[in-house]
Amino acid sequence: MRFTAPSLLPGRALLRHALFAILLLASAACSEDDGGGPTGPSPFPRIAGIWRGIFSSDNGQSATVFDLVQSGQNVSGTVTVGGVSWPLEGTVNAQGFFVWRTGSGTCGSFHGDADLTSATHLSGDAELDRFFCPEKQRLQGDLELNLETAR
């Protein structure tokens, strides 16, 4: 009777296949985006900050301040025109087009849009729905908007 040692080849093949499966799973796990690492730049331009300028209409000009907070494409904050403030909400797209609307209040409401023409300049139009303060005068119409910010 002849005695032979058991072959180690099936055990080695099994070990090799197991290691290959582990490496395959590990590489797949590394290639998935788990949200924990750094991300690329936002596709939306940054318009958050303090923007100062002038609203111009047929009735004259008013000093204007937009104080904006941004999260991705969503923008919120306040707009102050001639000493009267409103909360505003809006969005900015990847090309720098900013669309906004104020909430209504005792001094009326308005909405508008503006193009980010440079990193420090917004230019656009607004439509006044109604406006009763500070002179208790009702105004309606279109306004031009030019705003600058320091970066």
FIVEX-133459 format. One record per residue: residue in one letter; z, y, x of N, C-alpha, C, CB in turn. Coordinates in Angstrom, 1 decimal, m for minus. Glycine has a CB too. Example, Ala and Ser with C-alpha at 12.3 -4.5 7.8 and 13.67 -1.06 7.14 Angstrom:
REM FIVEX-133459
<voro 'a', <7.8, m5.7, 13.2>, <7.8, m4.5, 12.3>, <7.8, m3.3, 13.2>, <9.0, m4.5, 11.3>> <voro 's', <7.1, m2.2, 12.8>, <7.1, m1.1, 13.7>, <7.9, 0.0, 12.9>, <5.7, m0.6, 14.1>> 
END
This chain:
REM FIVEX-133459
<voro 'm', <0.0, m1.1, 0.8>, <0.0, 0.0, 0.0>, <0.0, 1.2, 0.9>, <1.2, 0.0, m0.9>> <voro 'r', <m0.8, 2.1, 0.5>, <m0.9, 3.3, 1.2>, <m0.3, 4.4, 0.5>, <m2.4, 3.6, 1.5>> <voro 'f', <0.5, 5.2, 1.2>, <1.2, 6.4, 0.5>, <0.5, 7.6, 1.0>, <2.7, 6.4, 0.9>> <voro 't', <0.1, 8.5, 0.1>, <m0.5, 9.8, 0.5>, <0.4, 11.0, m0.1>, <m1.9, 9.9, m0.1>> <voro 'a', <0.4, 12.0, 0.7>, <1.2, 13.1, 0.3>, <0.5, 13.8, m0.9>, <1.4, 14.1, 1.5>> <voro 'p', <1.2, 14.4, m1.8>, <0.6, 15.1, m2.9>, <m0.2, 16.3, m2.3>, <1.6, 15.6, m3.9>> <voro 's', <m1.3, 16.6, m3.0>, <m2.2, 17.7, m2.5>, <m1.6, 19.0, m2.9>, <m3.6, 17.5, m3.2>> <voro 'l', <m1.6, 19.9, m2.0>, <m1.1, 21.3, m2.2>, <m2.2, 22.2, m2.8>, <m0.5, 21.8, m0.9>> <voro 'l', <m3.4, 21.7, m2.8>, <m4.5, 22.6, m3.3>, <m4.3, 23.0, m4.7>, <m5.8, 21.8, m3.1>> <voro 'p', <m4.0, 22.2, m5.7>, <m3.8, 22.7, m7.0>, <m2.7, 23.7, m7.1>, <m3.5, 21.5, m8.0>> <voro 'g', <m1.6, 23.6, m6.4>, <m0.5, 24.5, m6.4>, <m1.0, 25.9, m5.8>, <0.7, 24.0, m5.6>> <voro 'r', <m1.8, 25.8, m4.7>, <m2.3, 27.0, m4.1>, <m3.3, 27.7, m5.0>, <m2.9, 26.7, m2.7>> <voro 'a', <m4.1, 27.0, m5.6>, <m5.1, 27.6, m6.6>, <m4.4, 28.2, m7.7>, <m6.1, 26.5, m7.1>> <voro 'l', <m3.3, 27.6, m8.2>, <m2.5, 28.2, m9.3>, <m1.9, 29.5, m8.9>, <m1.5, 27.2, m9.8>> <voro 'l', <m1.3, 29.5, m7.7>, <m0.7, 30.7, m7.1>, <m1.7, 31.8, m6.9>, <0.0, 30.3, m5.8>> <voro 'r', <m2.9, 31.4, m6.4>, <m3.9, 32.4, m6.2>, <m4.4, 33.0, m7.5>, <m5.1, 31.8, m5.5>> <voro 'h', <m4.6, 32.2, m8.5>, <m4.9, 32.7, m9.9>, <m3.8, 33.6, m10.4>, <m5.2, 31.6, m10.8>> <voro 'a', <m2.6, 33.3, m10.2>, <m1.5, 34.1, m10.7>, <m1.4, 35.4, m10.0>, <m0.1, 33.3, m10.6>> <voro 'l', <m1.6, 35.4, m8.7>, <m1.6, 36.7, m8.0>, <m2.8, 37.6, m8.4>, <m1.7, 36.4, m6.5>> <voro 'f', <m4.0, 37.0, m8.6>, <m5.1, 37.7, m9.1>, <m4.8, 38.4, m10.4>, <m6.4, 36.8, m9.2>> <voro 'a', <m4.2, 37.6, m11.4>, <m3.9, 38.1, m12.7>, <m2.9, 39.3, m12.6>, <m3.3, 37.0, m13.6>> <voro 'i', <m1.9, 39.2, m11.7>, <m0.9, 40.2, m11.6>, <m1.6, 41.5, m11.0>, <0.2, 39.8, m10.6>> <voro 'l', <m2.5, 41.3, m10.0>, <m3.2, 42.5, m9.4>, <m4.1, 43.1, m10.5>, <m4.0, 42.1, m8.2>> <voro 'l', <m4.7, 42.3, m11.3>, <m5.6, 42.9, m12.3>, <m4.8, 43.7, m13.3>, <m6.4, 41.7, m13.0>> <voro 'l', <m3.7, 43.1, m13.8>, <m2.8, 43.9, m14.7>, <m2.3, 45.2, m14.1>, <m1.7, 43.0, m15.2>> <voro 'a', <m1.9, 45.1, m12.9>, <m1.3, 46.3, m12.2>, <m2.4, 47.4, m12.0>, <m0.7, 45.9, m10.8>> <voro 's', <m3.6, 47.0, m11.7>, <m4.6, 48.0, m11.5>, <m5.0, 48.6, m12.9>, <m5.9, 47.4, m10.9>> <voro 'a', <m5.0, 47.8, m14.0>, <m5.3, 48.4, m15.3>, <m4.2, 49.3, m15.7>, <m5.4, 47.2, m16.3>> <voro 'a', <m2.9, 49.0, m15.4>, <m1.8, 49.9, m15.8>, <m1.9, 51.2, m15.0>, <m0.5, 49.2, m15.5>> <voro 'c', <m2.4, 51.2, m13.8>, <m2.5, 52.4, m13.0>, <m3.6, 53.3, m13.5>, <m2.6, 52.1, m11.6>> <voro 's', <m4.7, 52.7, m14.1>, <m5.8, 53.5, m14.5>, <m5.6, 54.1, m15.9>, <m7.0, 52.7, m14.5>> <voro 'e', <m4.7, 53.7, m16.7>, <m4.5, 54.3, m18.0>, <m3.7, 55.6, m17.8>, <m3.7, 53.4, m18.9>> <voro 'd', <m4.0, 56.6, m18.7>, <m3.4, 57.9, m18.7>, <m2.1, 57.8, m19.6>, <m4.3, 59.1, m19.2>> <voro 'd', <m1.0, 57.8, m19.0>, <0.3, 57.7, m19.7>, <0.9, 59.0, m20.1>, <1.3, 56.9, m19.0>> <voro 'g', <0.2, 60.1, m19.7>, <0.7, 61.4, m20.0>, <1.8, 61.9, m19.1>, <1.2, 61.5, m21.4>> <voro 'g', <2.2, 61.1, m18.2>, <3.4, 61.5, m17.3>, <3.0, 62.2, m16.1>, <4.1, 60.3, m16.9>> <voro 'g', <1.7, 62.1, m15.7>, <1.3, 62.8, m14.5>, <0.7, 64.1, m14.7>, <0.2, 61.9, m13.8>> <voro 'p', <0.3, 64.8, m13.6>, <m0.3, 66.1, m13.8>, <m1.6, 66.0, m14.6>, <m0.6, 66.8, m12.4>> <voro 't', <m1.9, 67.1, m15.3>, <m3.2, 67.1, m16.1>, <m4.1, 68.2, m15.5>, <m2.9, 67.4, m17.6>> <voro 'g', <m5.3, 68.1, m15.9>, <m6.3, 69.1, m15.4>, <m6.0, 70.5, m16.1>, <m7.7, 68.7, m15.7>> <voro 'p', <m6.8, 71.5, m15.8>, <m6.7, 72.8, m16.4>, <m7.0, 72.7, m17.9>, <m7.6, 73.8, m15.6>> <voro 's', <m6.4, 73.6, m18.6>, <m6.7, 73.7, m20.0>, <m8.1, 74.2, m20.3>, <m5.7, 74.7, m20.7>> <voro 'p', <m8.8, 73.6, m21.3>, <m10.1, 74.1, m21.6>, <m10.1, 75.4, m22.3>, <m10.8, 73.0, m22.4>> <voro 'f', <m9.0, 75.9, m22.6>, <m8.9, 77.2, m23.3>, <m8.4, 78.3, m22.4>, <m7.9, 77.1, m24.5>> <voro 'p', <m9.1, 79.5, m22.4>, <m8.6, 80.6, m21.5>, <m7.3, 81.1, m21.9>, <m9.7, 81.7, m21.5>> <voro 'r', <m6.6, 81.6, m20.9>, <m5.2, 82.1, m21.1>, <m5.3, 83.5, m21.7>, <m4.4, 82.0, m19.8>> <voro 'i', <m4.8, 83.7, m22.9>, <m4.7, 85.1, m23.4>, <m3.3, 85.5, m23.7>, <m5.5, 85.2, m24.7>> <voro 'a', <m2.3, 84.6, m23.4>, <m0.9, 84.9, m23.6>, <m0.5, 86.1, m22.8>, <0.0, 83.7, m23.2>> <voro 'g', <0.4, 87.0, m23.3>, <0.8, 88.1, m22.6>, <0.8, 89.4, m23.4>, <0.0, 88.4, m21.4>> <voro 'i', <1.1, 90.5, m22.8>, <1.1, 91.8, m23.5>, <m0.3, 92.5, m23.3>, <2.3, 92.7, m23.0>> <voro 'w', <m0.9, 92.8, m24.4>, <m2.2, 93.5, m24.4>, <m2.0, 94.8, m25.0>, <m3.3, 92.6, m25.1>> <voro 'r', <m2.4, 95.9, m24.4>, <m2.3, 97.3, m24.9>, <m3.7, 97.9, m25.1>, <m1.4, 98.1, m24.0>> <voro 'g', <m3.8, 98.7, m26.1>, <m5.1, 99.4, m26.3>, <m5.1, 100.3, m27.5>, <m6.2, 98.4, m26.4>> <voro 'i', <m6.3, 100.4, m28.1>, <m6.5, 101.3, m29.2>, <m7.2, 100.6, m30.3>, <m7.3, 102.6, m28.7>> <voro 'f', <m6.8, 100.8, m31.5>, <m7.5, 100.5, m32.7>, <m8.2, 101.8, m33.1>, <m6.6, 100.0, m33.9>> <voro 's', <m9.5, 101.8, m33.3>, <m10.3, 102.9, m33.7>, <m11.0, 102.7, m35.0>, <m11.4, 103.3, m32.6>> <voro 's', <m10.9, 103.7, m35.9>, <m11.6, 103.7, m37.2>, <m12.1, 105.0, m37.5>, <m10.6, 103.1, m38.3>> <voro 'd', <m12.7, 105.2, m38.7>, <m13.2, 106.5, m39.2>, <m12.0, 107.4, m39.4>, <m14.0, 106.3, m40.5>> <voro 'n', <m10.8, 106.9, m39.6>, <m9.6, 107.7, m39.8>, <m8.9, 108.1, m38.5>, <m8.7, 107.0, m40.7>> <voro 'g', <m9.4, 107.7, m37.4>, <m8.7, 108.0, m36.1>, <m8.4, 106.8, m35.3>, <m7.5, 108.8, m36.4>> <voro 'q', <m7.5, 107.0, m34.4>, <m7.1, 106.0, m33.4>, <m5.6, 105.8, m33.5>, <m7.5, 106.3, m32.0>> <voro 's', <m5.2, 104.5, m33.2>, <m3.8, 104.2, m33.2>, <m3.5, 103.3, m31.9>, <m3.3, 103.5, m34.5>> <voro 'a', <m2.4, 103.7, m31.3>, <m2.0, 102.8, m30.1>, <m1.6, 101.4, m30.7>, <m0.7, 103.5, m29.4>> <voro 't', <m2.0, 100.4, m29.9>, <m1.9, 99.0, m30.4>, <m1.3, 98.2, m29.3>, <m3.2, 98.5, m30.9>> <voro 'v', <m0.4, 97.3, m29.6>, <0.1, 96.3, m28.7>, <0.1, 94.9, m29.3>, <1.6, 96.7, m28.2>> <voro 'f', <m0.6, 94.0, m28.6>, <m0.5, 92.6, m29.0>, <0.4, 91.9, m28.0>, <m2.0, 91.9, m29.0>> <voro 'd', <1.4, 91.2, m28.5>, <2.3, 90.4, m27.7>, <2.1, 88.9, m28.1>, <3.9, 90.8, m27.9>> <voro 'l', <1.4, 88.2, m27.2>, <0.8, 86.9, m27.6>, <1.5, 85.8, m26.8>, <m0.6, 86.9, m27.3>> <voro 'v', <1.8, 84.7, m27.5>, <2.2, 83.4, m26.9>, <1.2, 82.4, m27.2>, <3.7, 83.0, m27.5>> <voro 'q', <0.9, 81.5, m26.2>, <m0.2, 80.5, m26.4>, <0.3, 79.1, m26.1>, <m1.4, 80.9, m25.5>> <voro 's', <m0.2, 78.2, m26.9>, <0.0, 76.7, m26.6>, <m1.4, 76.1, m26.8>, <1.1, 76.1, m27.5>> <voro 'g', <m2.1, 75.8, m25.8>, <m3.5, 75.3, m25.9>, <m4.3, 76.3, m26.6>, <m3.4, 74.0, m26.7>> <voro 'q', <m5.0, 75.9, m27.7>, <m5.8, 76.9, m28.4>, <m5.1, 77.7, m29.4>, <m6.9, 76.1, m29.1>> <voro 'n', <m3.8, 77.3, m29.7>, <m3.0, 78.1, m30.7>, <m2.4, 79.3, m30.2>, <m2.0, 77.1, m31.4>> <voro 'v', <m2.4, 80.4, m30.9>, <m1.9, 81.7, m30.4>, <m1.0, 82.2, m31.5>, <m3.0, 82.7, m30.0>> <voro 's', <0.2, 82.7, m31.2>, <1.0, 83.4, m32.1>, <1.6, 84.6, m31.4>, <2.2, 82.4, m32.7>> <voro 'g', <2.3, 85.4, m32.2>, <3.0, 86.6, m31.6>, <3.1, 87.7, m32.6>, <2.2, 87.1, m30.4>> <voro 't', <3.1, 89.0, m32.1>, <3.1, 90.1, m33.0>, <2.1, 91.1, m32.5>, <4.5, 90.8, m32.9>> <voro 'v', <1.6, 91.9, m33.5>, <0.7, 93.0, m33.2>, <1.4, 94.2, m33.8>, <m0.7, 92.8, m33.9>> <voro 't', <1.4, 95.3, m33.0>, <2.0, 96.6, m33.4>, <0.9, 97.6, m33.4>, <3.2, 97.0, m32.5>> <voro 'v', <0.7, 98.3, m34.5>, <m0.3, 99.4, m34.6>, <0.5, 100.6, m35.2>, <m1.4, 98.9, m35.6>> <voro 'g', <0.4, 101.7, m34.4>, <1.0, 102.9, m34.8>, <2.5, 102.8, m35.2>, <0.3, 103.5, m36.0>> <voro 'g', <3.2, 101.9, m34.5>, <4.7, 101.8, m34.7>, <5.0, 100.7, m35.8>, <5.2, 103.1, m35.1>> <voro 'v', <4.0, 100.1, m36.4>, <4.3, 99.1, m37.5>, <3.9, 97.7, m36.9>, <3.5, 99.4, m38.8>> <voro 's', <4.8, 96.8, m37.0>, <4.5, 95.4, m36.4>, <4.3, 94.4, m37.5>, <5.7, 95.0, m35.5>> <voro 'w', <3.5, 93.4, m37.2>, <3.2, 92.2, m38.0>, <3.3, 91.0, m37.2>, <1.9, 92.4, m38.8>> <voro 'p', <3.7, 89.9, m37.7>, <3.6, 88.6, m37.0>, <2.1, 88.2, m37.1>, <4.5, 87.5, m37.6>> <voro 'l', <1.6, 87.5, m36.1>, <0.2, 87.1, m36.2>, <0.1, 85.6, m35.7>, <m0.7, 88.0, m35.4>> <voro 'e', <m0.9, 85.0, m36.2>, <m1.3, 83.6, m35.8>, <m2.8, 83.6, m35.6>, <m0.8, 82.5, m36.8>> <voro 'g', <m3.2, 82.7, m34.7>, <m4.7, 82.6, m34.4>, <m5.0, 81.5, m33.5>, <m5.2, 83.9, m33.9>> <voro 't', <m6.3, 81.4, m33.1>, <m6.7, 80.4, m32.2>, <m7.7, 81.1, m31.2>, <m7.4, 79.3, m32.9>> <voro 'v', <m7.8, 80.5, m30.0>, <m8.8, 80.9, m29.0>, <m9.6, 79.7, m28.7>, <m8.2, 81.5, m27.7>> <voro 'n', <m11.0, 79.8, m28.6>, <m11.8, 78.7, m28.2>, <m12.1, 78.7, m26.7>, <m13.1, 78.7, m29.0>> <voro 'a', <m12.8, 77.7, m26.3>, <m13.0, 77.5, m24.8>, <m13.9, 78.6, m24.3>, <m13.7, 76.2, m24.6>> <voro 'q', <m14.6, 79.3, m25.1>, <m15.5, 80.4, m24.6>, <m14.7, 81.8, m24.7>, <m16.7, 80.5, m25.5>> <voro 'g', <m13.4, 81.8, m25.1>, <m12.7, 83.0, m25.1>, <m12.8, 83.8, m26.4>, <m13.1, 83.8, m23.9>> <voro 'f', <m13.2, 83.2, m27.5>, <m13.3, 83.9, m28.8>, <m12.0, 83.7, m29.5>, <m14.5, 83.3, m29.6>> <voro 'f', <m11.3, 84.8, m29.8>, <m10.0, 84.8, m30.3>, <m10.1, 85.3, m31.8>, <m9.0, 85.8, m29.5>> <voro 'v', <m9.6, 84.5, m32.7>, <m9.6, 84.8, m34.1>, <m8.1, 84.8, m34.6>, <m10.4, 83.7, m35.0>> <voro 'w', <m7.7, 85.9, m35.3>, <m6.3, 86.0, m35.7>, <m6.2, 86.6, m37.1>, <m5.6, 86.9, m34.6>> <voro 'r', <m5.0, 86.4, m37.6>, <m4.6, 87.0, m38.9>, <m3.1, 87.3, m38.9>, <m5.0, 86.0, m40.1>> <voro 't', <m2.8, 88.4, m39.5>, <m1.4, 88.8, m39.7>, <m0.9, 88.2, m41.0>, <m1.2, 90.3, m39.6>> <voro 'g', <0.4, 88.1, m41.1>, <1.1, 87.9, m42.3>, <1.1, 89.1, m43.2>, <2.5, 87.3, m42.2>> <voro 's', <1.2, 89.0, m44.5>, <1.2, 90.2, m45.3>, <2.6, 90.7, m45.4>, <0.6, 89.9, m46.7>> <voro 'g', <2.8, 91.9, m45.7>, <4.1, 92.5, m45.8>, <4.0, 93.8, m46.5>, <4.7, 92.8, m44.4>> <voro 't', <5.0, 94.6, m46.5>, <5.0, 95.9, m47.3>, <4.0, 96.9, m46.7>, <6.4, 96.5, m47.2>> <voro 'c', <3.6, 96.7, m45.4>, <2.6, 97.6, m44.8>, <1.2, 97.0, m44.8>, <3.0, 97.9, m43.4>> <voro 'g', <1.0, 95.9, m45.6>, <m0.3, 95.3, m45.7>, <m0.6, 94.2, m44.7>, <m1.4, 96.4, m45.5>> <voro 's', <m1.8, 93.9, m44.5>, <m2.2, 92.8, m43.6>, <m3.6, 93.1, m43.1>, <m2.0, 91.4, m44.3>> <voro 'f', <m4.0, 92.4, m42.0>, <m5.3, 92.5, m41.6>, <m5.6, 91.3, m40.7>, <m5.5, 93.8, m40.8>> <voro 'h', <m6.9, 91.1, m40.4>, <m7.3, 90.0, m39.6>, <m8.5, 90.5, m38.7>, <m7.8, 88.8, m40.4>> <voro 'g', <m8.8, 89.7, m37.7>, <m9.9, 90.1, m36.8>, <m10.3, 89.1, m35.8>, <m9.5, 91.4, m36.1>> <voro 'd', <m11.1, 89.4, m34.9>, <m11.6, 88.6, m33.9>, <m11.9, 89.4, m32.6>, <m12.8, 87.7, m34.3>> <voro 'a', <m11.8, 88.8, m31.5>, <m12.1, 89.5, m30.2>, <m12.7, 88.5, m29.2>, <m10.8, 90.2, m29.7>> <voro 'd', <m13.5, 89.0, m28.3>, <m14.0, 88.2, m27.2>, <m13.2, 88.6, m26.0>, <m15.5, 88.5, m27.0>> <voro 'l', <m12.9, 87.6, m25.2>, <m12.3, 87.8, m23.9>, <m13.4, 88.1, m23.0>, <m11.4, 86.5, m23.4>> <voro 't', <m13.7, 89.4, m22.7>, <m14.9, 89.8, m21.9>, <m14.6, 89.7, m20.4>, <m15.3, 91.2, m22.3>> <voro 's', <m13.3, 89.7, m20.1>, <m12.9, 89.4, m18.7>, <m11.4, 88.9, m18.8>, <m13.0, 90.7, m17.7>> <voro 'a', <m10.9, 88.5, m17.6>, <m9.5, 88.0, m17.7>, <m8.5, 89.1, m18.2>, <m9.1, 87.6, m16.3>> <voro 't', <m8.9, 90.4, m18.2>, <m8.0, 91.4, m18.5>, <m8.4, 92.3, m19.7>, <m7.7, 92.3, m17.3>> <voro 'h', <m9.5, 91.9, m20.4>, <m10.1, 92.7, m21.5>, <m10.4, 91.9, m22.7>, <m11.3, 93.5, m21.0>> <voro 'l', <m9.9, 92.3, m23.9>, <m10.3, 91.8, m25.2>, <m11.0, 92.9, m26.0>, <m9.1, 91.2, m25.9>> <voro 's', <m12.1, 92.6, m26.6>, <m12.9, 93.5, m27.4>, <m13.3, 92.9, m28.6>, <m14.1, 94.1, m26.6>> <voro 'g', <m13.1, 93.6, m29.8>, <m13.5, 93.0, m31.0>, <m13.3, 93.9, m32.2>, <m12.7, 91.8, m31.3>> <voro 'd', <m13.2, 93.3, m33.4>, <m13.1, 94.0, m34.7>, <m12.0, 93.5, m35.5>, <m14.5, 93.9, m35.4>> <voro 'a', <m11.5, 94.3, m36.4>, <m10.5, 93.9, m37.4>, <m10.9, 94.4, m38.7>, <m9.1, 94.3, m36.9>> <voro 'e', <m10.5, 93.8, m39.7>, <m10.7, 94.3, m41.1>, <m9.3, 94.5, m41.7>, <m11.5, 93.3, m41.9>> <voro 'l', <m9.1, 95.7, m42.2>, <m7.8, 96.0, m42.8>, <m7.9, 95.6, m44.3>, <m7.5, 97.5, m42.6>> <voro 'd', <m7.0, 94.8, m44.7>, <m6.9, 94.4, m46.1>, <m6.2, 95.5, m47.0>, <m6.2, 93.1, m46.3>> <voro 'r', <m5.2, 96.0, m46.4>, <m4.4, 97.1, m47.1>, <m3.4, 97.6, m46.1>, <m3.8, 96.7, m48.4>> <voro 'f', <m3.0, 98.8, m46.2>, <m2.1, 99.4, m45.3>, <m1.4, 100.6, m45.9>, <m2.8, 99.9, m44.0>> <voro 'f', <m0.1, 100.5, m46.0>, <0.7, 101.5, m46.8>, <1.6, 102.3, m45.9>, <1.4, 100.9, m47.9>> <voro 'c', <1.8, 102.0, m44.6>, <2.8, 102.6, m43.8>, <2.1, 103.3, m42.6>, <3.8, 101.6, m43.3>> <voro 'p', <2.7, 104.2, m41.9>, <3.9, 104.9, m42.2>, <3.7, 106.0, m43.2>, <4.6, 105.4, m41.0>> <voro 'e', <2.5, 106.5, m43.4>, <2.2, 107.6, m44.3>, <2.1, 107.3, m45.8>, <1.0, 108.4, m43.8>> <voro 'k', <2.3, 106.0, m46.1>, <2.1, 105.6, m47.5>, <0.6, 105.8, m48.0>, <3.1, 106.3, m48.5>> <voro 'q', <m0.3, 105.7, m47.1>, <m1.7, 106.0, m47.4>, <m2.4, 104.6, m47.4>, <m2.3, 107.0, m46.4>> <voro 'r', <m3.2, 104.4, m48.4>, <m4.0, 103.2, m48.5>, <m5.3, 103.4, m47.8>, <m4.2, 102.8, m50.0>> <voro 'l', <m5.5, 102.5, m46.8>, <m6.7, 102.5, m46.0>, <m7.4, 101.1, m46.1>, <m6.5, 102.9, m44.6>> <voro 'q', <m8.6, 101.0, m46.2>, <m9.4, 99.8, m46.0>, <m10.6, 100.0, m45.2>, <m9.8, 99.2, m47.4>> <voro 'g', <m11.0, 99.0, m44.5>, <m12.2, 99.1, m43.7>, <m12.2, 98.4, m42.4>, <m12.5, 100.6, m43.4>> <voro 'd', <m13.1, 98.7, m41.6>, <m13.3, 98.0, m40.3>, <m12.7, 98.8, m39.2>, <m14.7, 97.7, m40.0>> <voro 'l', <m12.1, 98.2, m38.2>, <m11.5, 98.8, m37.0>, <m12.1, 98.2, m35.8>, <m10.0, 98.6, m37.0>> <voro 'e', <m12.3, 99.0, m34.7>, <m12.7, 98.4, m33.4>, <m11.4, 98.3, m32.6>, <m13.7, 99.4, m32.7>> <voro 'l', <m11.4, 97.2, m31.8>, <m10.3, 96.9, m31.0>, <m10.7, 96.7, m29.5>, <m9.7, 95.5, m31.5>> <voro 'n', <m10.0, 97.4, m28.6>, <m10.2, 97.3, m27.2>, <m8.8, 97.2, m26.6>, <m11.0, 98.5, m26.6>> <voro 'l', <m8.5, 96.1, m25.9>, <m7.2, 95.8, m25.3>, <m7.3, 95.4, m23.9>, <m6.5, 94.7, m26.1>> <voro 'e', <m6.3, 95.8, m23.1>, <m6.3, 95.5, m21.7>, <m4.9, 94.9, m21.4>, <m6.5, 96.8, m20.8>> <voro 't', <m4.9, 94.0, m20.4>, <m3.6, 93.4, m19.9>, <m3.6, 93.4, m18.4>, <m3.4, 92.0, m20.4>> <voro 'a', <m2.5, 93.5, m17.8>, <m2.3, 93.3, m16.3>, <m2.2, 91.9, m16.0>, <m1.1, 94.2, m15.8>> <voro 'r', <m2.9, 91.4, m15.0>, <m2.8, 90.0, m14.6>, <m2.4, 89.9, m13.2>, <m4.2, 89.2, m14.8>> 
END
